[in-house]
């Protein structure tokens, strides 16, 4: 198992009551696998791995930082 740091923003931070969490995932898993593991709909967020926006099909490198970016709205 590999530890990944997940950064949560906006409503996700409120939903999980934290801005950062560690998720253990097997090797060769994708961003999509991680989102399923923590119960986040991949259609509702953009994902960045180590600072780069990536599709959910991207395989996670060992010990990465994944930022979950919900849509922003305002007036």
Protein Blocks (a to p, Z undefined) as FASTA:
>chain_A
ZZdddddehjllmmnopabdcddddehiafklmmmmnopafklpccdeehiacdfklccd
ehiadddddddddZZ
